[in-house]
Amino acid sequence: MQTARAVPASTVVNLRDLGGIALGPDRRVRPGAVLRSGQLSGLDAAQDMAVAALGIRTVVDLRTADERAAAPDRLPPGARLFVADVLGDNPGVAPARLRALLADPVAAERLLGSGKAEGMFAETYRQMVLSPRAAAAYRAFVETAADDRARPVLFHCTAGKDRTGWATALLLMLVGASRDVVRAEFLAVNPVVRVAYAPYVQGFLDAGGDPEIASAITEVRPRYLDMALDAMDERWGGLDGYVRDGLRIPEAAVERLRGGLVVSA
């Protein structure tokens, strides 16, 4: 199953160009138009020519205010920043606290032990679909990606896997990707994320942390995406209802998105 092209950036983690992902036998996502990544706090534009060459016009930051304050984005040359905070009404949830949890095995065990880690992350995915604050953030993201003047757009959270993972799934479904394609791209980030968080995970394990907790919070799992999709299907009857009634994205914006991102294979 075709997934996004990894961009060989040296100062940005998990940078992927969604261009080229198949949307059917004769259509694909336009290359270089929408990209996903982890946070940009370490970006060195002078050193990282691979990022500078992308010509990014807009960076959409899906992180909380606390995350942005702790690790502000360094923008690519000429890019503007657009904040679309997905977790703003519940900033204490696990995706916003990955490194803090890995730094404290005792707190991690209290909050996430006895199998609770996967369940908490799965519930977060459900809330990313059902929460009004998340809906506002994802609507803003889609409308930005639909704007020809805003592209190329780079969107990210902290690790580029959870909030960014659902943003990617939503974008791909809107332009016609099958759920199998969406799932393949969702899971494809795991190898890179494992490497990025390996030092934190090793420290966590060395301090007596539970390997299952570390795995559940630093990787994405099929159950996480299933929770989001099930919430969408149960509440709104599928993608069309979610976009129309949950996200309240105008049909004209959806058409602009498809017009700008879908090209012949």
JOSUL-V254169 format. One record per residue. OMEGA is omega as a letter, one per 20 degrees, with the letter a starting at -180 (NA if undefined). NEAR is the number of other C-alpha atoms within 8 Angstrom. Layout:
omega=OMEGA near=NEAR
omega=OMEGA near=NEAR
This chain:
omega=a near=5
omega=r near=8
omega=a near=10
omega=r near=11
omega=r near=9
omega=r near=8
omega=a near=8
omega=r near=6
omega=a near=11
omega=a near=6
omega=r near=9
omega=a near=12
omega=r near=13
omega=a near=13
omega=a near=13
omega=r near=11
omega=a near=14
omega=r near=16
omega=r near=13
omega=r near=10
omega=a near=10
omega=r near=12
omega=a near=12
omega=a near=8
omega=a near=6
omega=r near=7
omega=r near=11
omega=r near=14
omega=a near=14
omega=r near=12
omega=r near=9
omega=a near=10
omega=a near=12
omega=a near=14
omega=a near=13
omega=r near=15
omega=r near=16
omega=a near=14
omega=a near=15
omega=a near=11
omega=r near=8
omega=a near=9
omega=r near=12
omega=a near=8
omega=a near=10
omega=a near=6
omega=a near=5
omega=a near=12
omega=r near=9
omega=r near=9
omega=a near=10
omega=a near=12
omega=a near=6
omega=r near=8
omega=a near=10
omega=r near=14
omega=a near=11
omega=r near=13
omega=r near=14
omega=a near=13
omega=a near=13
omega=a near=14
omega=r near=15
omega=r near=12
omega=r near=8
omega=r near=6
omega=a near=11
omega=r near=10
omega=a near=7
omega=a near=6
omega=a near=8
omega=r near=9
omega=r near=10
omega=a near=9
omega=r near=11
omega=a near=11
omega=r near=8
omega=a near=8
omega=r near=10
omega=a near=8
omega=r near=9
omega=a near=8
omega=r near=8
omega=a near=13
omega=a near=13
omega=a near=15
omega=a near=12
omega=a near=10
omega=r near=5
omega=a near=6
omega=a near=8
omega=a near=6
omega=a near=9
omega=a near=10
omega=r near=9
omega=a near=11
omega=a near=9
omega=a near=10
omega=r near=7
omega=r near=7
omega=r near=10
omega=r near=13
omega=a near=9
omega=a near=9
omega=a near=13
omega=r near=7
omega=r near=8
omega=r near=13
omega=a near=12
omega=a near=7
omega=a near=8
omega=a near=11
omega=r near=11
omega=r near=6
omega=a near=9
omega=a near=9
omega=a near=14
omega=r near=10
omega=r near=8
omega=r near=10
omega=r near=13
omega=r near=12
omega=r near=10
omega=r near=10
omega=r near=14
omega=a near=11
omega=r near=10
omega=r near=14
omega=a near=11
omega=a near=11
omega=r near=8
omega=r near=6
omega=r near=11
omega=r near=15
omega=r near=14
omega=a near=11
omega=a near=12
omega=r near=12
omega=r near=11
omega=r near=9
omega=a near=11
omega=a near=10
omega=r near=11
omega=r near=9
omega=a near=12
omega=a near=13
omega=a near=10
omega=a near=7
omega=a near=4
omega=a near=11
omega=j near=12
omega=r near=13
omega=r near=15
omega=a near=12
omega=a near=13
omega=r near=17
omega=r near=15
omega=r near=9
omega=a near=12
omega=a near=15
omega=a near=13
omega=r near=11
omega=r near=13
omega=r near=14
omega=r near=10
omega=r near=12
omega=r near=10
omega=r near=11
omega=r near=11
omega=a near=8
omega=a near=9
omega=r near=10
omega=a near=12
omega=a near=10
omega=r near=12
omega=r near=8
omega=r near=12
omega=r near=8
omega=r near=7
omega=r near=7
omega=r near=12
omega=a near=13
omega=a near=11
omega=r near=11
omega=r near=11
omega=a near=13
omega=a near=10
omega=a near=8
omega=a near=11
omega=a near=9
omega=a near=7
omega=a near=9
omega=r near=13
omega=r near=10
omega=a near=7
omega=a near=8
omega=a near=9
omega=r near=8
omega=r near=7
omega=r near=10
omega=a near=10
omega=r near=8
omega=r near=10
omega=a near=14
omega=r near=10
omega=r near=7
omega=r near=7
omega=a near=7
omega=a near=13
omega=r near=10
omega=a near=7
omega=r near=8
omega=a near=15
omega=a near=12
omega=a near=8
omega=a near=12
omega=a near=13
omega=r near=10
omega=r near=10
omega=a near=13
omega=r near=8
omega=a near=8
omega=a near=7
omega=r near=12
omega=r near=13
omega=r near=8
omega=r near=12
omega=a near=14
omega=r near=8
omega=r near=8
omega=r near=11
omega=a near=14
omega=a near=10
omega=a near=8
omega=a near=7
omega=r near=12
omega=r near=10
omega=a near=9
omega=a near=11
omega=r near=8
omega=r near=10
omega=a near=14
omega=a near=10
omega=a near=11
omega=r near=8
omega=a near=10
omega=a near=11
omega=r near=9
omega=r near=10
omega=r near=7
omega=r near=7
omega=r near=6
omega=r near=10
omega=r near=11
omega=r near=8
omega=r near=10
omega=a near=14
omega=r near=11
omega=a near=7
omega=a near=9
omega=a near=10
omega=r near=11
omega=r near=8
omega=a near=6
omega=NA near=7
